[in-house]
C-alpha cells in the first residue's frame, strides 16, 4: 500500500511532505500528515461480519462496538422470537441488528474512501 501525504489545512493530497499545497497554498508548516490508502470495496466486503471492515481500517474499537451491537441484537432478537413476545420485541431487535450491520458497511466504506 502506498503512503500519501495530506495537507494539514484542506486535506488535499500533496506530492511530498515539504511541498506547498496546490489546492489552498498552505506551506508545510500546517503539518502535513501521512495516511494509508485502503480499498473501500475490501472494507465493505469484510463488513459481511459487522465491524470487521473497521478493524481492517485500524478502527478496532469502533469495529468491536459494531460487532457487539449487531451481534447482541441479532442473538437476543432470535432468542426472543422463540417466546410469546417475539413478534413485539424480537423481530424489531433483529431488524435493528440488520440496520446496524448495514450502517457498519456504509461507515467502513466512507472511512476507507476518505483515507483515514
Beta strands, then each sheet from edge to edge (+ up, - down):
strand 1: 3-6
strand 2: 13-14
strand 3: 33-36
sheet 1: 2+ 1- 3+
end
